[in-house]
Amino acid sequence: MMEERKGVVTIGGKPVTLLGREIKVGDKAPDFTIITKDSEPFDFKSTSGKIRLISVFLSLDTGICDTQARRFNEETASFGDKVEILNISVDLPYTQKRWCGAAGIDKIKLLTDHRDVQFGEAYGVLVKGLRVLARAIFVIDQDDVVKYVEYLPEIGSHPDYDKAIQAVKNLL
């Protein structure tokens, strides 16, 4: 049975239940397979050997999620090819592709967990009953060890961009 974590996160101040176990610093990063904005399979294990920043959000059609994806897109230039920025939501691939074109975003990877929410369950960010992902940031080193975690207590809040970026820089 899937682990349930009640009241860890709120949406608009209302507590919700997250499905999946909480990921902690020092854990081995769970593997997952999801879909790219071009509807192609994406295996997390294909990024082993790189530093990964996983940016998780509700939907690109909301202001904070839009800002979050844009902010990490801006940061990628300073990281070079040693870092992969993976933005994950349950938006349909078409929505992600449309957003990238409209926003002029070209450096980050947009991935969707809409098919089977495998990522959401593996990383403990799937909101029970709503089929959306809670906002979270994970930084994973080249050896697939989690080095930074931020689960946002309110889905409508911004992550600590500076701390997440510093966690990546500390691994470079």
MDAnalysis code that builds the backbone (N, CA, C; Angstrom):
import MDAnalysis as mda
import numpy as np

u = mda.Universe.empty(516, n_residues=172, atom_resindex=np.repeat(np.arange(172), 3), trajectory=True)
u.add_TopologyAttr("name", ["N", "CA", "C"] * 172)
u.add_TopologyAttr("resid", np.arange(1, 173))
u.add_TopologyAttr("resname", ["MET", "MET", "GLU", "GLU", "ARG", "LYS", "GLY", "VAL", "VAL", "THR", "ILE", "GLY", "GLY", "LYS", "PRO", "VAL", "THR", "LEU", "LEU", "GLY", "ARG", "GLU", "ILE", "LYS", "VAL", "GLY", "ASP", "LYS", "ALA", "PRO", "ASP", "PHE", "THR", "ILE", "ILE", "THR", "LYS", "ASP", "SER", "GLU", "PRO", "PHE", "ASP", "PHE", "LYS", "SER", "THR", "SER", "GLY", "LYS", "ILE", "ARG", "LEU", "ILE", "SER", "VAL", "PHE", "LEU", "SER", "LEU", "ASP", "THR", "GLY", "ILE", "CYS", "ASP", "THR", "GLN", "ALA", "ARG", "ARG", "PHE", "ASN", "GLU", "GLU", "THR", "ALA", "SER", "PHE", "GLY", "ASP", "LYS", "VAL", "GLU", "ILE", "LEU", "ASN", "ILE", "SER", "VAL", "ASP", "LEU", "PRO", "TYR", "THR", "GLN", "LYS", "ARG", "TRP", "CYS", "GLY", "ALA", "ALA", "GLY", "ILE", "ASP", "LYS", "ILE", "LYS", "LEU", "LEU", "THR", "ASP", "HIS", "ARG", "ASP", "VAL", "GLN", "PHE", "GLY", "GLU", "ALA", "TYR", "GLY", "VAL", "LEU", "VAL", "LYS", "GLY", "LEU", "ARG", "VAL", "LEU", "ALA", "ARG", "ALA", "ILE", "PHE", "VAL", "ILE", "ASP", "GLN", "ASP", "ASP", "VAL", "VAL", "LYS", "TYR", "VAL", "GLU", "TYR", "LEU", "PRO", "GLU", "ILE", "GLY", "SER", "HIS", "PRO", "ASP", "TYR", "ASP", "LYS", "ALA", "ILE", "GLN", "ALA", "VAL", "LYS", "ASN", "LEU", "LEU"])
u.atoms.positions = np.array([
    [0.834, -1.190, 0.000],
    [0.000, 0.000, 0.000],
    [0.877, 1.251, 0.000],
    [0.470, 2.257, -0.772],
    [1.216, 3.500, -0.898],
    [1.177, 4.290, 0.415],
    [2.351, 4.752, 0.859],
    [2.419, 5.567, 2.069],
    [1.657, 6.871, 1.857],
    [0.911, 7.294, 2.874],
    [0.184, 8.562, 2.839],
    [0.741, 9.489, 3.906],
    [0.977, 10.741, 3.520],
    [1.464, 11.761, 4.451],
    [0.425, 12.880, 4.505],
    [-0.338, 12.891, 5.589],
    [-1.467, 13.819, 5.713],
    [-1.032, 15.153, 6.306],
    [-1.602, 16.232, 5.747],
    [-1.407, 17.565, 6.305],
    [-0.012, 18.129, 6.181],
    [0.843, 17.512, 5.369],
    [2.218, 17.991, 5.192],
    [2.233, 19.243, 4.316],
    [1.247, 19.320, 3.429],
    [1.169, 20.380, 2.440],
    [-0.252, 20.925, 2.424],
    [-0.362, 22.204, 2.086],
    [-1.681, 22.801, 1.909],
    [-1.802, 23.388, 0.506],
    [-3.035, 23.480, 0.058],
    [-3.360, 24.197, -1.173],
    [-4.362, 25.270, -0.765],
    [-3.957, 26.526, -0.886],
    [-4.830, 27.617, -0.445],
    [-5.169, 27.522, 1.023],
    [-4.242, 27.004, 1.822],
    [-4.443, 26.872, 3.259],
    [-5.171, 25.608, 3.680],
    [-5.676, 24.837, 2.723],
    [-6.409, 23.607, 3.041],
    [-5.454, 22.415, 2.995],
    [-5.345, 21.640, 4.091],
    [-4.437, 20.488, 4.110],
    [-4.826, 19.427, 3.077],
    [-3.815, 18.851, 2.449],
    [-4.007, 17.748, 1.511],
    [-3.081, 16.603, 1.915],
    [-3.313, 15.446, 1.324],
    [-2.505, 14.261, 1.613],
    [-1.581, 13.989, 0.441],
    [-0.303, 13.750, 0.743],
    [0.661, 13.380, -0.284],
    [0.836, 11.870, -0.282],
    [0.972, 11.305, -1.477],
    [1.208, 9.876, -1.628],
    [2.683, 9.636, -1.926],
    [3.240, 8.608, -1.316],
    [4.654, 8.275, -1.503],
    [5.462, 8.697, -0.296],
    [6.629, 8.092, -0.174],
    [7.464, 8.387, 0.987],
    [8.212, 9.708, 0.795],
    [8.543, 10.334, 1.908],
    [9.305, 11.570, 1.879],
    [10.756, 11.257, 1.508],
    [11.277, 11.981, 0.557],
    [12.681, 11.859, 0.161],
    [13.497, 12.765, 1.078],
    [14.628, 12.259, 1.543],
    [15.477, 13.027, 2.459],
    [16.900, 13.109, 1.919],
    [17.622, 14.119, 2.368],
    [19.034, 14.263, 2.014],
    [19.754, 12.987, 2.440],
    [20.573, 12.469, 1.522],
    [21.317, 11.244, 1.773],
    [20.681, 10.014, 1.145],
    [19.393, 10.117, 0.783],
    [18.713, 8.992, 0.121],
    [19.271, 8.794, -1.281],
    [19.185, 7.563, -1.759],
    [19.453, 7.291, -3.174],
    [18.234, 7.786, -3.942],
    [18.465, 8.540, -4.995],
    [17.358, 9.092, -5.778],
    [16.605, 7.973, -6.486],
    [15.292, 7.906, -6.301],
    [14.519, 6.875, -6.998],
    [14.567, 7.080, -8.511],
    [14.634, 5.974, -9.225],
    [14.581, 6.026, -10.684],
    [13.130, 6.202, -11.109],
    [12.922, 6.760, -12.288],
    [11.572, 6.912, -12.823],
    [11.658, 7.085, -14.334],
    [10.561, 6.785, -14.996],
    [10.430, 7.012, -16.430],
    [9.168, 7.833, -16.634],
    [9.310, 8.968, -17.309],
    [8.166, 9.821, -17.604],
    [8.232, 10.249, -19.062],
    [7.500, 11.267, -19.432],
    [7.352, 11.673, -20.823],
    [7.871, 13.103, -21.018],
    [8.555, 13.343, -22.134],
    [9.015, 14.695, -22.467],
    [7.869, 15.509, -23.063],
    [8.100, 16.790, -23.235],
    [7.098, 17.649, -23.865],
    [6.841, 17.238, -25.310],
    [7.734, 16.432, -25.872],
    [7.559, 15.916, -27.234],
    [6.963, 14.508, -27.247],
    [6.422, 14.090, -26.098],
    [5.765, 12.784, -25.929],
    [6.701, 11.597, -26.098],
    [7.982, 11.806, -25.830],
    [8.978, 10.730, -25.873],
    [9.280, 10.266, -24.452],
    [9.610, 8.975, -24.264],
    [9.970, 8.512, -22.926],
    [11.278, 9.155, -22.448],
    [11.343, 9.413, -21.156],
    [12.544, 9.966, -20.532],
    [12.847, 9.134, -19.303],
    [14.044, 8.529, -19.268],
    [14.482, 7.742, -18.118],
    [15.446, 8.569, -17.274],
    [15.128, 8.710, -16.005],
    [15.983, 9.462, -15.100],
    [17.400, 8.910, -15.094],
    [17.541, 7.576, -15.168],
    [18.877, 6.970, -15.117],
    [19.769, 7.445, -16.271],
    [19.166, 7.983, -17.338],
    [19.966, 8.489, -18.462],
    [20.753, 9.743, -18.079],
    [20.435, 10.348, -16.935],
    [21.139, 11.555, -16.493],
    [22.202, 11.256, -15.441],
    [22.394, 9.993, -15.085],
    [23.419, 9.633, -14.096],
    [24.767, 10.189, -14.548],
    [25.562, 10.603, -13.579],
    [26.855, 11.196, -13.892],
    [26.790, 12.717, -13.983],
    [25.578, 13.262, -13.945],
    [25.386, 14.715, -13.945],
    [24.736, 15.127, -12.632],
    [24.859, 16.386, -12.317],
    [24.121, 16.965, -11.206],
    [22.726, 17.264, -11.742],
    [21.688, 16.918, -10.967],
    [20.322, 17.178, -11.409],
    [19.605, 18.068, -10.410],
    [18.924, 19.078, -10.916],
    [18.002, 19.869, -10.124],
    [16.615, 19.521, -10.652],
    [15.785, 18.921, -9.797],
    [14.427, 18.577, -10.184],
    [13.490, 19.604, -9.576],
    [12.820, 20.330, -10.442],
    [11.888, 21.381, -10.067],
    [10.474, 20.849, -10.323],
    [9.700, 20.685, -9.261],
    [8.371, 20.072, -9.362],
    [7.321, 21.140, -9.087],
    [6.285, 21.168, -9.913],
    [5.236, 22.165, -9.727],
    [3.897, 21.671, -10.239],
    [2.872, 22.432, -9.916],
    [1.489, 22.082, -10.218],
    [1.184, 22.161, -11.714],
    [1.339, 23.344, -12.303],
    [1.023, 23.544, -13.722],
    [1.676, 24.816, -14.231],
    [2.190, 24.746, -15.443],
    [2.806, 25.918, -16.071],
    [1.813, 27.050, -16.297],
    [0.522, 26.741, -16.234],
    [-0.510, 27.755, -16.447],
    [-0.825, 28.548, -15.186],
    [0.006, 28.417, -14.151],
    [-0.156, 29.234, -12.950],
    [1.074, 30.135, -12.816],
    [0.896, 31.285, -12.214],
    [1.955, 32.293, -12.139],
    [3.222, 31.849, -11.448],
    [3.093, 31.208, -10.292],
    [4.285, 30.796, -9.539],
    [5.037, 29.704, -10.291],
    [4.317, 28.774, -10.887],
    [4.968, 27.688, -11.641],
    [5.687, 28.246, -12.862],
    [5.062, 29.194, -13.527],
    [5.672, 29.869, -14.669],
    [6.978, 30.541, -14.237],
    [6.919, 31.272, -13.140],
    [8.109, 31.956, -12.610],
    [9.195, 30.953, -12.241],
    [8.804, 29.859, -11.606],
    [9.762, 28.842, -11.176],
    [10.511, 28.260, -12.376],
    [9.794, 27.890, -13.423],
    [10.431, 27.323, -14.612],
    [11.330, 28.348, -15.296],
    [10.865, 29.589, -15.391],
    [11.676, 30.647, -16.024],
    [12.961, 30.910, -15.231],
    [12.845, 30.932, -13.917],
    [14.013, 31.228, -13.077],
    [15.091, 30.159, -13.268],
    [14.706, 28.886, -13.253],
    [15.703, 27.839, -13.421],
    [16.231, 27.802, -14.849],
    [15.433, 28.197, -15.835],
    [15.909, 28.310, -17.212],
    [17.033, 29.344, -17.292],
    [16.869, 30.469, -16.608],
    [17.895, 31.522, -16.596],
    [19.192, 31.034, -15.963],
    [19.083, 30.216, -14.949],
    [20.263, 29.750, -14.211],
    [21.085, 28.719, -14.981],
    [20.477, 28.025, -15.928],
    [21.164, 26.923, -16.588],
    [22.411, 27.370, -17.335],
    [22.421, 28.577, -17.852],
    [23.580, 29.055, -18.617],
    [24.856, 29.028, -17.777],
    [24.731, 29.351, -16.495],
    [25.921, 29.396, -15.638],
    [26.391, 28.002, -15.213],
    [25.555, 26.991, -15.375],
    [25.896, 25.644, -14.928],
    [26.653, 24.827, -15.970],
    [26.482, 25.130, -17.239],
    [27.133, 24.339, -18.277],
    [26.486, 22.968, -18.416],
    [27.201, 22.052, -19.066],
    [26.611, 20.739, -19.374],
    [26.775, 19.715, -18.254],
    [27.281, 20.136, -17.098],
    [27.413, 19.214, -15.956],
    [26.123, 19.097, -15.157],
    [25.142, 19.963, -15.487],
    [23.908, 20.030, -14.717],
    [22.703, 19.866, -15.642],
    [21.752, 19.058, -15.205],
    [20.467, 18.915, -15.901],
    [19.393, 19.521, -15.008],
    [18.583, 20.392, -15.576],
    [17.436, 20.941, -14.865],
    [16.208, 20.237, -15.411],
    [15.504, 19.521, -14.542],
    [14.324, 18.766, -14.937],
    [13.104, 19.394, -14.273],
    [12.208, 19.937, -15.067],
    [10.972, 20.531, -14.563],
    [9.851, 19.534, -14.786],
    [9.163, 19.168, -13.709],
    [8.170, 18.102, -13.799],
    [6.824, 18.577, -13.259],
    [5.791, 18.325, -14.058],
    [4.407, 18.581, -13.659],
    [3.559, 17.468, -14.261],
    [2.253, 17.564, -14.100],
    [1.363, 16.619, -14.771],
    [0.664, 17.296, -15.958],
    [1.167, 18.461, -16.370],
    [0.643, 19.106, -17.574],
    [0.771, 18.139, -18.749],
    [-0.146, 18.226, -19.676],
    [-0.032, 17.427, -20.897],
    [1.165, 17.901, -21.711],
    [1.774, 17.024, -22.494],
    [2.919, 17.429, -23.313],
    [2.599, 18.632, -24.207],
    [1.395, 18.687, -24.712],
    [1.013, 19.798, -25.594],
    [1.052, 21.128, -24.849],
    [0.609, 21.114, -23.606],
    [0.636, 22.321, -22.778],
    [2.077, 22.758, -22.550],
    [2.938, 21.808, -22.241],
    [4.346, 22.134, -22.005],
    [5.001, 22.693, -23.265],
    [4.722, 22.080, -24.380],
    [5.319, 22.518, -25.647],
    [4.836, 23.929, -26.004],
    [3.540, 24.170, -25.840],
    [2.978, 25.487, -26.119],
    [3.620, 26.534, -25.213],
    [3.750, 26.210, -23.931],
    [4.328, 27.149, -22.979],
    [5.773, 27.482, -23.351],
    [6.566, 26.462, -23.699],
    [7.966, 26.696, -24.091],
    [8.047, 27.654, -25.270],
    [7.221, 27.429, -26.267],
    [7.226, 28.295, -27.444],
    [6.845, 29.717, -27.092],
    [5.799, 29.889, -26.309],
    [5.321, 31.222, -25.929],
    [6.315, 31.934, -25.017],
    [6.986, 31.179, -24.159],
    [7.904, 31.772, -23.183],
    [9.336, 31.894, -23.713],
    [9.615, 31.280, -24.851],
    [10.977, 31.312, -25.381],
    [11.949, 30.516, -24.528],
    [11.467, 29.467, -23.907],
    [12.285, 28.634, -23.009],
    [12.912, 27.504, -23.821],
    [14.236, 27.368, -23.697],
    [14.906, 26.362, -24.520],
    [16.025, 25.601, -23.812],
    [16.312, 25.922, -22.563],
    [17.466, 25.302, -21.902],
    [17.100, 24.197, -20.924],
    [15.917, 24.272, -20.364],
    [15.504, 23.291, -19.359],
    [14.732, 22.158, -20.023],
    [14.663, 21.041, -19.317],
    [13.833, 19.931, -19.791],
    [12.482, 20.027, -19.088],
    [11.420, 19.984, -19.874],
    [10.076, 19.916, -19.321],
    [9.589, 18.492, -19.478],
    [9.155, 17.917, -18.377],
    [8.736, 16.519, -18.356],
    [7.366, 16.421, -17.698],
    [6.590, 15.443, -18.150],
    [5.258, 15.269, -17.589],
    [5.078, 13.881, -16.995],
    [4.416, 13.882, -15.864],
    [4.125, 12.661, -15.121],
    [2.648, 12.289, -15.274],
    [1.996, 12.827, -16.322],
    [0.550, 12.684, -16.443],
    [0.080, 11.257, -16.712],
    [0.908, 10.421, -17.306],
    [0.438, 9.072, -17.672],
    [0.181, 8.174, -16.484],
    [1.210, 7.984, -15.640],
    [1.014, 7.034, -14.539],
    [1.505, 7.552, -13.188],
    [1.817, 8.815, -13.103],
    [2.282, 9.488, -11.882],
    [3.356, 8.700, -11.124],
    [4.196, 8.009, -11.873],
    [5.296, 7.227, -11.292],
    [6.265, 8.117, -10.523],
    [6.607, 9.268, -11.106],
    [7.508, 10.189, -10.423],
    [6.875, 10.700, -9.134],
    [5.634, 11.149, -9.214],
    [4.937, 11.708, -8.054],
    [4.908, 10.755, -6.876],
    [4.656, 9.488, -7.151],
    [4.644, 8.485, -6.087],
    [6.057, 8.211, -5.566],
    [7.035, 8.111, -6.468],
    [8.411, 7.794, -6.067],
    [9.042, 8.896, -5.213],
    [8.667, 10.145, -5.482],
    [9.266, 11.281, -4.769],
    [8.335, 11.885, -3.713],
    [7.186, 11.243, -3.500],
    [6.287, 11.678, -2.439],
    [5.655, 13.035, -2.661],
    [5.346, 13.376, -3.904],
    [4.758, 14.684, -4.210],
    [3.376, 14.591, -4.865],
    [2.831, 13.393, -4.993],
    [1.517, 13.235, -5.614],
    [0.426, 13.593, -4.609],
    [-0.424, 14.556, -4.986],
    [-1.517, 14.976, -4.110],
    [-2.687, 14.014, -4.304],
    [-3.043, 13.321, -3.234],
    [-4.112, 12.326, -3.270],
    [-5.434, 12.964, -3.698],
    [-6.095, 12.296, -4.638],
    [-7.408, 12.724, -5.079],
    [-7.438, 13.848, -6.091],
    [-6.316, 14.552, -6.283],
    [-6.278, 15.680, -7.213],
    [-5.438, 15.401, -8.464],
    [-4.600, 14.374, -8.401],
    [-3.723, 13.999, -9.517],
    [-2.869, 15.184, -9.994],
    [-2.337, 15.917, -9.045],
    [-1.369, 16.981, -9.318],
    [-0.166, 16.749, -8.415],
    [0.918, 17.436, -8.715],
    [2.137, 17.305, -7.926],
    [2.307, 18.514, -7.025],
    [2.738, 18.270, -5.800],
    [3.053, 19.342, -4.864],
    [4.377, 19.980, -5.274],
    [4.520, 21.253, -4.973],
    [5.750, 21.971, -5.313],
    [6.905, 21.466, -4.450],
    [8.027, 21.150, -5.110],
    [9.203, 20.648, -4.401],
    [10.441, 20.866, -5.271],
    [11.594, 20.857, -4.634],
    [12.884, 20.941, -5.321],
    [13.775, 19.841, -4.760],
    [14.458, 19.147, -5.668],
    [15.425, 18.115, -5.281],
    [16.715, 18.390, -6.046],
    [17.846, 18.313, -5.353],
    [19.150, 18.386, -6.024],
    [19.831, 17.051, -5.771],
    [20.278, 16.443, -6.866],
    [20.846, 15.093, -6.818],
    [22.237, 15.135, -7.442],
    [23.200, 14.518, -6.778],
    [24.575, 14.566, -7.274],
    [24.819, 13.547, -8.393],
    [26.055, 13.530, -8.862],
    [26.451, 12.677, -9.985],
    [26.299, 11.185, -9.669],
    [26.297, 10.844, -8.387],
    [26.195, 9.443, -7.972],
    [24.779, 9.065, -7.543],
    [23.797, 9.887, -7.904],
    [22.383, 9.638, -7.626],
    [22.024, 9.723, -6.143],
    [22.769, 10.528, -5.388],
    [22.469, 10.747, -3.977],
    [21.792, 12.109, -3.838],
    [20.698, 12.148, -3.098],
    [19.954, 13.390, -2.877],
    [20.767, 14.282, -1.932],
    [21.030, 15.516, -2.380],
    [21.841, 16.453, -1.596],
    [21.050, 17.640, -1.065],
    [19.869, 17.883, -1.625],
    [19.033, 19.007, -1.181],
    [17.581, 18.652, -1.461],
    [16.712, 18.969, -0.498],
    [15.276, 18.718, -0.645],
    [14.518, 19.907, -0.075],
    [13.519, 20.346, -0.807],
    [12.585, 21.343, -0.285],
    [11.179, 20.949, -0.729],
    [10.361, 20.532, 0.231],
    [8.930, 20.333, -0.012],
    [8.265, 21.617, 0.479],
    [7.547, 22.300, -0.382],
    [6.912, 23.545, 0.020],
    [5.666, 23.242, 0.845],
    [5.536, 23.816, 2.041],
    [4.380, 23.541, 2.878],
    [3.066, 24.067, 2.281],
    [3.147, 25.097, 1.452],
    [1.981, 25.643, 0.745],
    [2.300, 25.599, -0.742],
    [1.479, 24.889, -1.502],
    [1.740, 24.724, -2.940],
    [1.803, 26.072, -3.652],
    [1.097, 27.067, -3.129],
    [1.088, 28.391, -3.749],
    [2.258, 29.273, -3.348],
    [3.305, 28.719, -2.747],
    [4.491, 29.486, -2.344],
    [5.647, 29.223, -3.301],
    [6.540, 30.204, -3.389],
    [7.760, 30.039, -4.186],
    [8.773, 29.193, -3.421],
    [9.550, 28.398, -4.142],
    [10.656, 27.694, -3.481],
    [11.767, 28.687, -3.142],
    [12.731, 28.251, -2.358],
    [13.898, 29.082, -2.057],
    [14.890, 28.895, -3.207],
    [14.738, 29.715, -4.236],
    [15.568, 29.595, -5.437],
    [17.054, 29.666, -5.103],
    [17.423, 30.621, -4.262],
    [18.840, 30.821, -3.949],
    [19.459, 29.594, -3.275],
    [18.742, 28.975, -2.337],
    [19.275, 27.785, -1.667],
    [19.423, 26.623, -2.654],
    [18.442, 26.453, -3.531],
    [18.511, 25.364, -4.513],
    [19.682, 25.575, -5.461],
    [19.858, 26.797, -5.927],
    [20.960, 27.101, -6.848],
    [22.301, 26.931, -6.147],
    [22.367, 27.339, -4.884],
    [23.603, 27.161, -4.125],
    [23.914, 25.686, -3.924],
    [22.885, 24.870, -3.707],
    [23.099, 23.420, -3.559],
    [23.708, 22.822, -4.818],
    [23.281, 23.302, -5.970],
    [23.881, 22.853, -7.241],
    [25.324, 23.332, -7.327],
    [25.550, 24.611, -7.045],
    [26.919, 25.174, -7.129],
    [27.887, 24.456, -6.204],
    [27.381, 24.024, -5.037],
    [28.239, 23.304, -4.083],
    [28.737, 21.976, -4.647],
    [28.042, 21.444, -5.634],
    [28.422, 20.162, -6.230],
    [29.316, 20.323, -7.462],
    [29.411, 21.528, -7.982],
    [30.224, 21.757, -9.186],
    [31.718, 21.741, -8.885],
])
